[in-house]
Amino acid sequence: MLTSFDRRAAAVLVPVALAVRVAVAWAPIEWLLRRVLGDDPFYYFTIARHLAAGHGFTFDGVEPTNGFHPLWLLIITPVLGVVRDPTLAVHVVLTIAACIDVAALFLLHRLLRESGVRSAIAAAAAALYALSPLVLSNAGPINGLETALNLALTVAFLTEYRRSLTATAAPGAAAGVRLGVWSGLLFLTRTDNVILLLCCHVWLLWRALRRGGGRRAHPAASIATAAIIAAPWLAWSWARFGSPVQVSGLAVAHVTRELAASATWLSVATKLLHNLATLASYVPIYRVNERSFVAAAAGNAIIVAALAAGTVLCYRGDAAEGRRAFVGRLAPWAAPVVASGLFIATHTLRAVELRGWYYSASVPVAALVLALAADYVAGCIATAPAATRRLLSGAAAIVVAVVLASSLRVGAGRRCGEVDGYAMIARINQTPHVYARLASWNAGLFGYFYERGEVVNLDGLVNNAAYAAILTRSVGAYAARRDVDYLLDAAGAIELAKPYWDGGRPVTLPPPAMDNAAGRECRSLVLVPLH
């Protein structure tokens, strides 16, 4: 039950969060490219532009692809169809993401209160989300990808899932349909959410089979509804490309597995720790340092370690009834926590190095568990003398404020990001003699901003034909079939492509026709002729 304090907190935090996110969304494009926008969102923008123009699901206007998550693409396609100016379209899309993320904040605050988290702790967690330095990173909700949508729909799904688990009466088919709708939409937002959905539905089904009494109708209705929503995408992808899995997932896993061909159990364990550290550096604060993963996760480690220590001490000193109540509040989140671990382990075994936005479905789960722990510690402290309560509360507030301020400073700092690529493609657009078909391993930004022809994606993320060429190590022959005139990319990316160029034989490319040596800030970019 929301109190007047909850409503006042939401009335303050929602507009503050919206103002912060809209300010980021409308920041100058070079600022966004340095801090917020990576290469991947421009794949979405370019495919949406072609879809809106009637060319179908394609990045370069020629090759069809399933290398995207469908729901976000369908949401932004009208924007790319109506707004012709490429920079303005980016700002509008990011504004949509900003609004969706504010909805995620509102839903998270409500879910915390429904889960029994006291008003002050729920408001503090919501405030931390509202001011999160994640907003200033390409792992955050304003990164142009499906991240904000995934956050919002994950919280909506978890809310309905919790209600199903904690309902006093057996939830019926109508509640199952509601859960199924959120499940289907969550799958279409990021298809690797299937791990979370499977874990939660297996738990619901197992409970229903154990308890009986008409409870089976609920998980059955949910699974059926989700399947109906997901079926068109899966059927199209399978019929058109022979696989329900996006080519982006297949291509990344294939290339990274080849790079780690001599993987040992030690290297797999190291990668698993690396992927876990990536999650640790984003929840709940973001990162307070860019130098290493250990330093990046240090701020969160302080907060989580303090919460863990406080929780253990309170649990040891608590009565049996209090312990049971705390465990009972954590119990609904066992399946989502297991799902988060399986998600990281699965991608690790596929040899994928997870990036920050991959974890967007795990962020609400982590926030819930941490908020419940904080609430339990707060309840324990409530019995202490007033002076002790003030001391501990003040110390906690100071630590969080210092870590948050440090993280905001890192987030707002000057970085390179994609600004080198943006400057390079702008220069090519202004060069009179270059009017050609380009190709690139990392083609998102180039394809979106190139004004004078096509950009062919070669790494297979949004080009199923290029992925087939990678598998057969015939990327060079594929580039010839597509009449590619120039390769444009970071010098290291072009070197990475060479093993796939001509059956693995040594490849010598012509010297660059253009490079960014004079104006580069971080990355060496080259334009290499193929004719």
Secondary structure in CASP SS format (residue, H / E / C, confidence):
PFRMAT SS
TARGET T0000
AUTHOR 0000-0000-0000
METHOD secondary structure of the structure
MODEL  1
M C 1.00
L C 1.00
T C 1.00
S H 1.00
F H 1.00
D H 1.00
R H 1.00
R H 1.00
A H 1.00
A H 1.00
A H 1.00
V H 1.00
L H 1.00
V H 1.00
P H 1.00
V H 1.00
A H 1.00
L H 1.00
A H 1.00
V H 1.00
R H 1.00
V H 1.00
A H 1.00
V H 1.00
A H 1.00
W C 1.00
A C 1.00
P C 1.00
I H 1.00
E H 1.00
W H 1.00
L H 1.00
L H 1.00
R H 1.00
R H 1.00
V C 1.00
L C 1.00
G C 1.00
D C 1.00
D H 1.00
P H 1.00
F H 1.00
Y H 1.00
Y H 1.00
F H 1.00
T H 1.00
I H 1.00
A H 1.00
R H 1.00
H H 1.00
L H 1.00
A H 1.00
A C 1.00
G C 1.00
H C 1.00
G C 1.00
F C 1.00
T E 1.00
F C 1.00
D C 1.00
G C 1.00
V C 1.00
E C 1.00
P E 1.00
T C 1.00
N C 1.00
G C 1.00
F C 1.00
H C 1.00
P H 1.00
L H 1.00
W H 1.00
L H 1.00
L H 1.00
I H 1.00
I H 1.00
T H 1.00
P H 1.00
V H 1.00
L H 1.00
G H 1.00
V H 1.00
V C 1.00
R C 1.00
D C 1.00
P H 1.00
T H 1.00
L H 1.00
A H 1.00
V H 1.00
H H 1.00
V H 1.00
V H 1.00
L H 1.00
T H 1.00
I H 1.00
A H 1.00
A H 1.00
C H 1.00
I H 1.00
D H 1.00
V H 1.00
A H 1.00
A H 1.00
L H 1.00
F H 1.00
L H 1.00
L H 1.00
H H 1.00
R H 1.00
L H 1.00
L H 1.00
R H 1.00
E H 1.00
S C 1.00
G C 1.00
V C 1.00
R C 1.00
S H 1.00
A H 1.00
I H 1.00
A H 1.00
A H 1.00
A H 1.00
A H 1.00
A H 1.00
A H 1.00
L H 1.00
Y H 1.00
A H 1.00
L C 1.00
S C 1.00
P H 1.00
L H 1.00
V H 1.00
L H 1.00
S C 1.00
N C 1.00
A C 1.00
G C 1.00
P C 1.00
I C 1.00
N C 1.00
G C 1.00
L C 1.00
E C 1.00
T H 1.00
A H 1.00
L H 1.00
N H 1.00
L H 1.00
A H 1.00
L H 1.00
T H 1.00
V H 1.00
A H 1.00
F H 1.00
L H 1.00
T H 1.00
E H 1.00
Y H 1.00
R H 1.00
R H 1.00
S H 1.00
L H 1.00
T H 1.00
A C 1.00
T C 1.00
A C 1.00
A C 1.00
P C 1.00
G C 1.00
A H 1.00
A H 1.00
A H 1.00
G H 1.00
V H 1.00
R H 1.00
L H 1.00
G H 1.00
V H 1.00
W H 1.00
S H 1.00
G H 1.00
L H 1.00
L H 1.00
F H 1.00
L H 1.00
T H 1.00
R C 1.00
T H 1.00
D H 1.00
N H 1.00
V H 1.00
I H 1.00
L H 1.00
L H 1.00
L H 1.00
C H 1.00
C H 1.00
H H 1.00
V H 1.00
W H 1.00
L H 1.00
L H 1.00
W H 1.00
R H 1.00
A H 1.00
L H 1.00
R H 1.00
R H 1.00
G C 1.00
G C 1.00
G C 1.00
R C 1.00
R C 1.00
A H 1.00
H H 1.00
P H 1.00
A H 1.00
A H 1.00
S H 1.00
I H 1.00
A H 1.00
T H 1.00
A H 1.00
A H 1.00
I H 1.00
I H 1.00
A H 1.00
A H 1.00
P H 1.00
W H 1.00
L H 1.00
A H 1.00
W H 1.00
S H 1.00
W H 1.00
A H 1.00
R H 1.00
F H 1.00
G C 1.00
S C 1.00
P C 1.00
V C 1.00
Q C 1.00
V H 1.00
S H 1.00
G H 1.00
L H 1.00
A H 1.00
V H 1.00
A H 1.00
H H 1.00
V H 1.00
T H 1.00
R H 1.00
E H 1.00
L H 1.00
A C 1.00
A C 1.00
S C 1.00
A C 1.00
T C 1.00
W H 1.00
L H 1.00
S H 1.00
V H 1.00
A H 1.00
T H 1.00
K H 1.00
L H 1.00
L H 1.00
H H 1.00
N H 1.00
L H 1.00
A H 1.00
T H 1.00
L H 1.00
A H 1.00
S C 1.00
Y C 1.00
V C 1.00
P C 1.00
I C 1.00
Y C 1.00
R C 1.00
V C 1.00
N C 1.00
E C 1.00
R C 1.00
S C 1.00
F H 1.00
V H 1.00
A H 1.00
A H 1.00
A C 1.00
A H 1.00
G H 1.00
N H 1.00
A H 1.00
I H 1.00
I H 1.00
V H 1.00
A H 1.00
A H 1.00
L H 1.00
A H 1.00
A H 1.00
G H 1.00
T H 1.00
V H 1.00
L H 1.00
C H 1.00
Y H 1.00
R H 1.00
G H 1.00
D C 1.00
A C 1.00
A H 1.00
E H 1.00
G H 1.00
R H 1.00
R H 1.00
A H 1.00
F H 1.00
V H 1.00
G H 1.00
R H 1.00
L H 1.00
A H 1.00
P H 1.00
W H 1.00
A H 1.00
A H 1.00
P H 1.00
V H 1.00
V H 1.00
A H 1.00
S H 1.00
G H 1.00
L H 1.00
F H 1.00
I H 1.00
A H 1.00
T H 1.00
H H 1.00
T H 1.00
L H 1.00
R C 1.00
A C 1.00
V C 1.00
E C 1.00
L C 1.00
R C 1.00
G H 1.00
W H 1.00
Y H 1.00
Y H 1.00
S H 1.00
A H 1.00
S H 1.00
V H 1.00
P H 1.00
V H 1.00
A H 1.00
A H 1.00
L H 1.00
V H 1.00
L H 1.00
A H 1.00
L H 1.00
A H 1.00
A H 1.00
D H 1.00
Y H 1.00
V H 1.00
A H 1.00
G H 1.00
C H 1.00
I H 1.00
A C 1.00
T C 1.00
A C 1.00
P C 1.00
A H 1.00
A H 1.00
T H 1.00
R H 1.00
R H 1.00
L H 1.00
L H 1.00
S H 1.00
G H 1.00
A H 1.00
A H 1.00
A H 1.00
I H 1.00
V H 1.00
V H 1.00
A H 1.00
V H 1.00
V H 1.00
L H 1.00
A H 1.00
S H 1.00
S H 1.00
L H 1.00
R H 1.00
V H 1.00
G H 1.00
A H 1.00
G C 1.00
R C 1.00
R C 1.00
C C 1.00
G C 1.00
E C 1.00
V H 1.00
D H 1.00
G H 1.00
Y H 1.00
A H 1.00
M H 1.00
I H 1.00
A H 1.00
R H 1.00
I H 1.00
N H 1.00
Q C 1.00
T C 1.00
P C 1.00
H C 1.00
V C 1.00
Y C 1.00
A C 1.00
R C 1.00
L E 1.00
A E 1.00
S E 1.00
W C 1.00
N C 1.00
A C 1.00
G H 1.00
L H 1.00
F H 1.00
G H 1.00
Y H 1.00
F H 1.00
Y C 1.00
E C 1.00
R C 1.00
G C 1.00
E C 1.00
V E 1.00
V E 1.00
N E 1.00
L C 1.00
D C 1.00
G C 1.00
L C 1.00
V C 1.00
N C 1.00
N H 1.00
A H 1.00
A H 1.00
Y H 1.00
A H 1.00
A H 1.00
I H 1.00
L H 1.00
T C 1.00
R C 1.00
S C 1.00
V H 1.00
G H 1.00
A H 1.00
Y H 1.00
A H 1.00
A H 1.00
R H 1.00
R C 1.00
D C 1.00
V C 1.00
D C 1.00
Y E 1.00
L E 1.00
L E 1.00
D E 1.00
A E 1.00
A H 1.00
G H 1.00
A H 1.00
I H 1.00
E H 1.00
L H 1.00
A H 1.00
K H 1.00
P H 1.00
Y H 1.00
W C 1.00
D C 1.00
G C 1.00
G C 1.00
R C 1.00
P C 1.00
V C 1.00
T C 1.00
L C 1.00
P C 1.00
P C 1.00
P C 1.00
A C 1.00
M E 1.00
D E 1.00
N C 1.00
A C 1.00
A C 1.00
G C 1.00
R C 1.00
E C 1.00
C C 1.00
R C 1.00
S C 1.00
L E 1.00
V E 1.00
L E 1.00
V E 1.00
P E 1.00
L C 1.00
H C 1.00
END
